[in-house]
């Protein structure tokens, strides 16, 4: 059983996908055309922000957001170390220096205390990640605190499309937010794609210029740090197909998660918190002190289970010498214990039950 079966998504929306592709092919306009403009307007409205700027991928969305708020050589940027190194990569690409925050053991998300600690340690920008599809419970307090300190807050929403707190969607709390539309995301394209959303008109304008060489006008490069990072017209057309179904598919993910939570009774397993609108279950991540044994057992039963993510950023080969003094207790514990189960909207009840039975029969 796959961790995510994208072929089932293609089967579900096949005619709409084909129509979207034909529409773009026959339009004669394949870069920054009507499909991108339509998606940018629709997604900004969905998130609850004034502006959306489509870019090539989620990592570029992070990097251009960082550039737009002023990160440059030597700027200290607070980030977590348990989210695949995507933010750390973006920070380092423009000369910034990561300041790593620890996370809550139960969720893997960072906390207000850690944000405060990082700012007191000199961080000039804070990036918080809504990991696995869970909206950070303290995101409003984090935004308020950063605002009071004059610190830009960037939300990394790559895994949390549609998650909300008190009827406000993630991506609309901070200064600016980055989204990924990698195919496995809750809102995924059929290739790479990303977006930056904000209600700050100047920041949106800056990102729009940075995504196209730093042009102030055509062929006039006025903004340093620009690049070619445009959301593809074809991918935007596919996203225009999928966006109207996002709420329905998030509900289906919650249903899968609820069945797991109700059915898994093995005492060696720590289950994630199930919730309502605050969790869109991009990933259903369990924990066990015998994680490696469990993963091998599930693989032997043809159930793919993956680790998101096995190595803290500061222990990655390119960083471990510079950050040898760093040890984040909860981050490192989670990296040793967590395991991702298959969870996607098209999962059948029989597939869910197969996973549940296998885990309940596991004896470490």
N, C-alpha and C positions, 0 to 999 in steps of 0.2 A: 504494500500500500504506500503510495507516494505521500510526501509531506504536504504537497499541494498539487492537484491535478488541473493544470490550466486547459487541457483539452476539453474538459467538461464545460468550461466557460465559453470556449469557442463554439461548441455545439449549441449552447443555449442561445447565444446572440449571433449565430452565423449569418442570417440574412441581413441584419442591421449592420454588421461589420462589413459585409460585402458591399452594401449600398453606400456606406461611408467611404470606403476605398474608391469605389467608382466615382463618387461625387468629387473627390479630390483630384483623381487622375484626369478627369474631363474638365476640371475647372481651369486648367492652364496656369494655376498659381499655387506653388508648392512650398513657399517659405513665407512665414509671417503674413498669412492671408486671413480669409474670413473664418476659417475653422479655429485658428488660434485666438482671434479676437473674441469669437463667440464663447469659447471655453474660458478665457480669462474673465469675461464678465460674469459668466454663470458660476464659476468657482469662487470668485470674490464674494458674490452674493451668498453662496452656500456657506462659506466660512464665517461670513459676517464682517468682512473688511471692505474697504473702498477700492483697493487695487489688487490686481493679480498680474504678475509678469511671468510668462512661461519661459522656461530655460531647458537646457539639454538633458539634465539629470538632477537627482537630488543632491549630489555632492557639490555640483556647481551652484545649486540654490543656496546651500550653506556658505560656500566661498563668496559668492556675490553679496549675500546678506552681510557677511563679516566685513567685506570691503566697504559696503555702503554705509555702515555705522562707524567706519574709521579705523578698523584694525589694520595695522601695518607692522613693519619690522619691530620686534621687541614688545609688542602689546600683549599683556597678560590676559588670557581668555579662559574663563572658568567653563569646564565641561565635565561630563562623567567619563569613566574609563571602561564602562561595561556595554557599550553600544556599537561594537564592531569597528571602532577607530575612524568612523566616517567624519565626525566633526573634527577630531584631532588632525586628520589628514588635511582638511580644509584650512584649519588654523595654521598649520605648518607651511602650507603651500604659499601663503602670503606673508610669511615671516613672523607670525604670532607665536606665542609661547603658551602651551596649555597649563592650566592650574586645575588639577583633578579633584573632583568632589566625590565623596562617598555616596552611597545610596541606602534606601530602606531595604531591609532584608526581605520583607514580604513582597514588595512590588518591583524592586530594581530601579525605581525612580529616585531622583535626588530629593532632598528635603530643604525646607526654608533655612534651617540651621546651617546646612552646608553652603547654601548660597551666601548667607551672611558671612560665614567663615572665609569663603573665597574672596569676597569683596574686601574684607578686612585684611586679607593677605596681599591685596594689590590688584586684583582682577579689575579690568576696565570695561569688560564686556562679559555677559553671562549667557551661555547656551544651555538650555534645559531640554531634555529628550523625553517625550511621552512614549516610554518604551513599551513594546509589545501591543500597542493599542490602548494603553491605560492613560487616561488624562491624569496629570499630576494633581492630587487633591489640593495642594497648597499653591497652585499656579496663580491664583488671583493675589494672594499675599506676597508671592515672589515678585509679581509685576509691580505691586504697590511699593515694595521695599526698594527694588531697583530704581523705580522712578524717583523715589525720595532721595536716593543717593546719586542721581544723575548718571546711572549706568544703563546702557541699552540691554534689553533682554530679548534674545533670539529664541524662538520656540522651534525645536526640531520635531516636526510632525510627520516624519517619513513613514511612521507605522500607525498613525492615529487618525486617519481621515474620518471625520464625523464624530469623534469622541467629544463629549461635552461635559461641562460642569455648570449646574444651575442654568441650563438652557443656553449657555454660551459655548460655542465650539472652540476647540483648541486651534491655535493659530491666530486668534483674535485678542489674546490677552496681552502679549508682549509688544515690543517695538516693531518687530518684523518676524516673519516665520518662513520656514523652508519645508517644502513637501517634495516627496519622490513619487513618481508614477511607474517605477519598475514593475514588470508584469505581475509579480506575486503580491503587490500591495493591495490593500482593500479597494483602492481606486488605482488600478494598474492599466498601463497602455499595453501595446503589443510589441514594445521595445522600450528604450530608455525615454525618460521625460522627467521634468521637474517644474516647480513653480515657487516663486516668492510672493507672499501676500503681506499686505500692510495697509494701514489707514493713513500713513504718512505720505503725502503727495511727493515731497522732495525725495524721500527714500525710494519710492516707486520709480520716479524719473531717473534716479541714479542707477538703479538696477537695470532699467530698460536700456540705458546707454552702455552700461558695462557688458550686457549680454551681446552687444553688437559693436565690438572693437573700441568702445568708448566714444562713439560718434556723438557729437553735438548736433551735427547735420551730416548728410550723406558725404562720406569721404573726408570729413573734418573731425579728426581725433582730438578731443579736448579733455577726456577723462583718462587718467592713467589707470592701468590695471585691467583694461577691457579685454574681451576675448570673443570668440565666436561660440556662443552658447544659446542657441534658439530652440524653443520647442518646435519639433517638426510638425508641419501642417497635417500630415497623415496621422501621426500619433494624437494630435489634438482632435481630429475627427473621430478616432476611436474613443477618446475620453469623453467626447460629447455623447457617444452612445451609452457609455457606462455610468456617467455621473447621475442621470435620473434614477438609476437602480441602486445607488450606493446605500441608501437607508435600508432598503429591503435586504440587501446582501449583508449589511452589518447585523441586522436582526437574525438572519440565518446563522451567522457566525456565533452570535450569543446563544442561539438555540443549541448548536453543537457543544459549546462550552458548558451550558447548563446540564446537558446529558452526561458529559464527562464528570462534572462535579457531583452529580447525583449518583452516578453509577460506580465510580472508582472508590473502593472501600479498603484497599490495601493500606495497612497502617504504616508501611514504610514510605509512603508517598505523601508529600506536602503539596496540596492543591493551590492554585492561584485563587485570589478572591474573585468571586463572581459579582457582578454589579449590573447596573442598568446602563444609562446613556454614557456613563463615564468610561466604559470599556467596550471597544469594538473588536477585541480579540483578533488582532492581526496574527498573533501567535498565542497558542495555549501552552504555557510553560509550567511544568511541574518541577518539584525538587525532590532529591533523594540523596542521602549520604553515600549510597551505593550507585550513583548515577551511571558509571561506566559499565557496571554489571547489568543494569537495567537496559541500557542502550544496546548492548550486545545481545541480550535476550530478545528484545523486540525485533532487532534486525534478523535474528534467526527465525523469527516468526513472520518474516516479510513485512514488517511494519517499520517504515522509515521514521526515525526519531533523530533530530539534530540538536546541536548545541549552539544557542544564541546568547552569549558568545564565549568561547573557551579561554581567551587570553585577555587580561586587562590591558588597556592601551599602553600603560607605562611599563609593561613587561614584554611588549613586542620587540623583536630583534633590533629594530632601528632606534628604539628609545630606551631600552633597559639600562644602558650604561649611564645615560644622563639622568635617569629617574630611579636609580638604585636605592635612594633614600625613602621612596614612597611605598607605603603599605596601607591599603584601605581595607579594613576588616570585612565589611559586608560585601563589598565588590568581589573580593577574592573568594569568600565563601560561596557566593552565588555562582561564580565561574566554575566551581568544582561540583556543584549540586544540580544545576538546572538542565532540563531536557525538554525539547519541544515536541509535542505530539501533532499528528496530522489534524488540521483544522481549516476548513474552507467551506464556502457556502453550499457547494454541490455534494458534500458528503452525505451518503445514505445512512439510514438508521442501522443497517446491517454492518456497514463499515465502522460506524461509531461503536457498535456493540462488540465487534471483533477486537478493537483496541481496548475497550473496558475489560473484557474477559481475560485478555492476555495479561494486562497489568494486575488484575486481581489474583491471577494464578501464579504470578511471579514470587519466588521465594529466594531472597538474597542469600 
